[in-house]
Amino acid sequence: GADVMVKTRATGLLRSNGSISGIKVMYMGEVTEIKASIVIGADGVESKVGRWGGIDTSLKPVDINTCTQFLVSNIDAGEYNKFYIGEKYAPGGYLWLFPKGEHTANLGLGILGSKCGTVRPISLLHKFMETYMPQGKIIEMVVGGVPVSGPIKQTVANGLILVGDAARQSDPLTGGGIINAMDAGKIAGEVCIKAKEKGDYSVKILKEYEDRWRATIGKELSKSLMIKNLLIKVSDEQLNQLAHSLSGIDTSKMALPKVLPILFKKNPKILWELRTLFI
């Protein structure tokens, strides 16, 4: 099982004989130490655990999406998820509408940091509501960042493992990260058991986690990163051309990586214009 500590904030790592051996925490105004053979950093996009452990998790503006989401009521959300792309809606990202129930939906968007400028996601979201659902009522709001950098070079150190957004395991194309984080967490747990059985918590043993997630999750992240880097080069006019070329094709059960080859086969001119991306 696990012990959950509320109102508790990690403030640093403990070290012993060149290995991480636990964490320092602030609990109800008091500093205390928690000993551990392995620390798993799952502290999200702003991960401090990685930095404390000497792992470079820094992100450039092109590697992060800044996001806002509203829970909206009093609208006709329909039955299906909807996505809107283009500079008009979300520069370098996309806007989404996910039905949550009768007349209720999650409405959100993410903007690529390198394309934000003076644009604020919350302003674009309000503008979208005013244009397409002026009768909507905002019930809740959440904001945050999502890493879209693709895999980082290192996710383990002596006595330390990073998972999820802290390890930059979210999809660079969609920003989705829950499934990847769960899969990585499962691998991390299995490797931790082996480390405990051997009594060895060094990088030599924990590297199995690194190797396993890169062989599975990592391959998909690399593909998504390539597609993301391609799509941010595409203009709105080119996007419209690509969309029109799908007329008559049932893409309802096709993932984006399957759709893209069809798009570019029908639009070789656009692929030629973007050839420099692959050089």
C-alpha positions as CSV (number, residue, x, y, z in Angstrom):
1,G,0.0,0.0,0.0
2,A,0.9,3.7,0.1
3,D,0.8,6.4,2.7
4,V,-0.8,9.7,1.5
5,M,0.5,12.8,3.2
6,V,-1.7,15.9,2.6
7,K,-0.5,19.5,3.1
8,T,3.0,18.2,2.4
9,R,5.5,19.7,0.0
10,A,8.8,18.2,-1.1
11,T,11.7,20.7,-0.6
12,G,14.7,18.7,-1.6
13,L,16.5,15.4,-1.8
14,L,18.5,13.5,0.7
15,R,21.8,12.0,-0.3
16,S,24.0,9.3,1.1
17,N,27.2,7.8,-0.4
18,G,26.6,9.3,-3.8
19,S,23.0,8.1,-4.1
20,I,19.7,9.7,-3.4
21,S,18.3,8.3,-0.2
22,G,15.0,10.1,0.4
23,I,13.4,13.5,0.4
24,K,13.0,16.6,2.6
25,V,9.4,17.8,3.1
26,M,7.5,20.6,4.6
27,Y,4.6,19.4,6.6
28,M,2.3,21.9,8.4
29,G,5.2,24.4,8.7
30,E,7.7,21.8,9.9
31,V,10.6,20.4,7.9
32,T,11.0,16.6,8.2
33,E,13.0,13.9,6.3
34,I,11.6,10.7,4.7
35,K,14.1,8.0,4.0
36,A,13.7,5.9,0.8
37,S,15.9,3.6,-1.2
38,I,14.4,5.0,-4.4
39,V,12.6,8.3,-5.1
40,I,10.2,8.4,-8.0
41,G,9.6,12.0,-9.3
42,A,6.1,12.3,-10.7
43,D,5.8,16.0,-10.1
44,G,4.7,17.1,-13.5
45,V,5.8,19.7,-16.0
46,E,7.5,21.9,-13.5
47,S,9.4,19.0,-12.0
48,K,11.9,20.0,-9.3
49,V,12.8,16.5,-8.4
50,G,14.6,15.9,-11.7
51,R,16.6,19.2,-11.3
52,W,17.5,18.4,-7.7
53,G,18.8,15.0,-8.9
54,G,21.0,16.5,-11.5
55,I,18.8,15.6,-14.5
56,D,18.3,18.3,-17.2
57,T,14.6,18.7,-17.6
58,S,14.7,22.3,-19.0
59,L,12.2,23.2,-21.7
60,K,12.5,25.8,-24.5
61,P,9.4,27.8,-25.5
62,V,8.9,25.5,-28.6
63,D,8.9,22.5,-26.2
64,I,5.9,23.5,-24.0
65,N,2.2,24.3,-24.6
66,T,0.5,26.8,-22.3
67,C,-3.1,25.6,-21.7
68,T,-6.4,26.7,-20.4
69,Q,-9.6,24.7,-20.0
70,F,-13.2,25.6,-19.0
71,L,-15.9,23.4,-17.8
72,V,-18.8,24.9,-19.7
73,S,-22.6,24.4,-19.2
74,N,-25.7,25.5,-21.0
75,I,-24.4,24.5,-24.4
76,D,-25.3,21.9,-27.1
77,A,-22.0,19.9,-27.0
78,G,-23.2,17.2,-29.3
79,E,-22.0,13.5,-29.1
80,Y,-18.5,13.7,-30.4
81,N,-15.2,15.2,-29.4
82,K,-14.3,18.2,-31.6
83,F,-10.9,19.6,-32.4
84,Y,-10.1,23.0,-34.0
85,I,-6.7,23.8,-35.4
86,G,-5.1,26.9,-37.0
87,E,-3.6,30.2,-36.0
88,K,-7.1,31.6,-35.5
89,Y,-7.9,29.2,-32.7
90,A,-4.6,28.1,-31.2
91,P,-1.2,29.0,-32.7
92,G,1.0,25.9,-32.8
93,G,-1.6,23.8,-30.9
94,Y,-5.3,23.1,-31.0
95,L,-8.7,23.8,-29.4
96,W,-10.8,20.9,-28.0
97,L,-14.4,20.4,-27.0
98,F,-15.1,17.2,-25.1
99,P,-18.8,16.5,-24.2
100,K,-19.2,15.6,-20.5
101,G,-22.9,15.2,-20.2
102,E,-26.2,16.9,-21.0
103,H,-25.4,20.5,-22.1
104,T,-21.9,20.3,-20.5
105,A,-18.4,20.0,-22.0
106,N,-14.7,20.6,-21.4
107,L,-13.6,23.4,-23.7
108,G,-9.9,24.0,-23.8
109,L,-6.9,24.9,-25.9
110,G,-3.1,24.8,-25.9
111,I,-0.7,27.3,-27.5
112,L,2.9,26.5,-28.4
113,G,5.1,28.7,-26.2
114,S,7.2,29.9,-29.1
115,K,4.0,31.2,-30.8
116,C,2.4,32.9,-27.8
117,G,3.8,36.4,-28.2
118,T,1.2,38.6,-26.5
119,V,-1.6,36.1,-27.0
120,R,-3.1,34.5,-23.9
121,P,-4.9,31.1,-24.1
122,I,-7.6,32.3,-21.8
123,S,-8.3,35.3,-24.1
124,L,-8.6,33.0,-27.1
125,L,-10.9,30.7,-25.3
126,H,-13.2,33.5,-24.2
127,K,-13.2,34.8,-27.8
128,F,-14.2,31.3,-29.0
129,M,-17.1,31.1,-26.5
130,E,-18.3,34.6,-27.5
131,T,-18.3,33.6,-31.1
132,Y,-19.7,30.1,-31.1
133,M,-21.5,29.6,-27.7
134,P,-22.3,33.0,-26.2
135,Q,-25.0,31.4,-24.0
136,G,-22.4,29.1,-22.3
137,K,-21.6,29.4,-18.6
138,I,-18.1,28.8,-17.2
139,I,-18.4,26.5,-14.2
140,E,-14.7,25.7,-13.6
141,M,-11.3,26.7,-15.0
142,V,-7.9,25.1,-14.9
143,V,-4.6,26.3,-16.4
144,G,-1.2,24.8,-16.8
145,G,1.6,23.8,-19.0
146,V,2.2,20.6,-21.0
147,P,5.6,19.4,-22.2
148,V,5.7,18.7,-25.9
149,S,9.5,18.3,-26.2
150,G,9.7,14.5,-26.9
151,P,12.0,12.3,-24.8
152,I,14.7,13.8,-22.7
153,K,18.2,12.3,-22.5
154,Q,18.0,10.9,-19.0
155,T,15.3,9.8,-16.6
156,V,17.2,7.9,-14.0
157,A,20.0,8.6,-11.5
158,N,21.3,6.7,-8.5
159,G,18.2,6.2,-6.4
160,L,16.0,8.3,-8.6
161,I,13.4,7.6,-11.4
162,L,11.3,10.2,-13.3
163,V,7.9,9.3,-14.8
164,G,5.1,11.1,-16.6
165,D,5.4,14.8,-17.4
166,A,8.4,15.1,-15.1
167,A,10.2,12.7,-17.6
168,R,8.6,14.5,-20.6
169,Q,6.7,11.4,-21.6
170,S,3.6,13.3,-22.8
171,D,2.8,13.1,-26.5
172,P,4.5,16.0,-28.4
173,L,1.7,16.1,-30.9
174,T,-1.4,15.8,-28.8
175,G,-0.1,16.7,-25.3
176,G,-1.8,13.6,-24.0
177,G,0.2,11.9,-21.2
178,I,-2.1,9.9,-18.8
179,I,-1.7,6.5,-20.5
180,N,2.1,7.0,-21.0
181,A,2.5,8.0,-17.4
182,M,0.6,4.9,-16.2
183,D,2.6,2.6,-18.5
184,A,5.9,4.2,-17.3
185,G,4.8,4.0,-13.7
186,K,4.1,0.3,-14.1
187,I,7.6,-0.3,-15.6
188,A,9.1,1.8,-12.8
189,G,7.4,-0.3,-10.2
190,E,8.6,-3.5,-11.7
191,V,12.2,-2.2,-11.9
192,C,12.0,-1.0,-8.3
193,I,11.0,-4.5,-7.1
194,K,14.0,-6.0,-8.9
195,A,16.3,-3.3,-7.4
196,K,15.0,-4.1,-3.9
197,E,15.5,-7.8,-4.4
198,K,19.1,-7.2,-5.4
199,G,19.7,-4.5,-2.8
200,D,21.1,-2.3,-5.6
201,Y,19.5,1.1,-6.4
202,S,22.2,2.4,-8.7
203,V,21.8,3.6,-12.3
204,K,23.2,0.3,-13.4
205,I,20.0,-1.4,-12.2
206,L,17.5,1.4,-12.7
207,K,18.6,1.8,-16.3
208,E,16.3,-1.1,-17.1
209,Y,13.4,1.3,-16.6
210,E,15.0,3.7,-19.1
211,D,15.6,1.1,-21.7
212,R,12.1,-0.4,-21.4
213,W,10.2,2.8,-21.7
214,R,12.3,4.1,-24.5
215,A,11.8,0.9,-26.5
216,T,8.0,1.3,-26.2
217,I,6.7,4.7,-25.3
218,G,9.8,6.4,-26.5
219,K,9.4,5.2,-30.1
220,E,5.9,6.6,-30.3
221,L,7.0,9.9,-28.8
222,S,9.8,10.3,-31.4
223,K,7.3,9.7,-34.2
224,S,4.9,12.2,-32.7
225,L,7.7,14.8,-32.3
226,M,8.5,14.5,-36.0
227,I,4.9,15.0,-37.0
228,K,4.5,18.0,-34.6
229,N,7.6,19.6,-36.1
230,L,6.1,19.1,-39.5
231,L,2.6,20.5,-38.7
232,I,3.9,23.7,-37.0
233,K,5.5,24.5,-40.4
234,V,2.1,24.1,-42.2
235,S,0.1,27.3,-42.9
236,D,-3.6,27.5,-42.4
237,E,-4.1,27.6,-46.1
238,Q,-2.1,24.4,-46.5
239,L,-4.1,22.8,-43.6
240,N,-7.3,23.6,-45.5
241,Q,-5.9,21.9,-48.7
242,L,-5.0,18.9,-46.7
243,A,-8.5,18.7,-45.1
244,H,-10.3,19.0,-48.4
245,S,-8.2,16.1,-49.8
246,L,-9.7,13.8,-47.2
247,S,-13.2,14.2,-48.7
248,G,-14.8,10.8,-49.1
249,I,-12.4,9.0,-46.8
250,D,-13.6,7.5,-43.5
251,T,-11.0,8.6,-41.0
252,S,-13.3,8.1,-37.9
253,K,-11.3,5.0,-36.8
254,M,-7.8,6.1,-38.0
255,A,-5.1,7.5,-35.8
256,L,-3.3,10.6,-37.0
257,P,-0.1,8.8,-38.0
258,K,-2.2,6.7,-40.4
259,V,-4.0,9.7,-41.8
260,L,-0.8,11.7,-42.5
261,P,0.6,9.4,-45.3
262,I,-2.8,9.6,-47.1
263,L,-2.7,13.4,-46.8
264,F,0.8,13.8,-48.2
265,K,0.3,11.3,-50.9
266,K,-2.6,13.4,-52.2
267,N,-0.7,16.6,-51.6
268,P,2.9,16.1,-52.9
269,K,3.3,19.8,-53.5
270,I,2.9,20.6,-49.8
271,L,5.3,17.8,-48.9
272,W,7.8,19.2,-51.3
273,E,7.4,22.7,-49.8
274,L,8.2,21.2,-46.4
275,R,11.1,19.0,-47.5
276,T,13.6,21.2,-45.6
277,L,12.2,19.7,-42.4
278,F,13.7,16.4,-43.3
279,I,17.1,17.6,-44.5
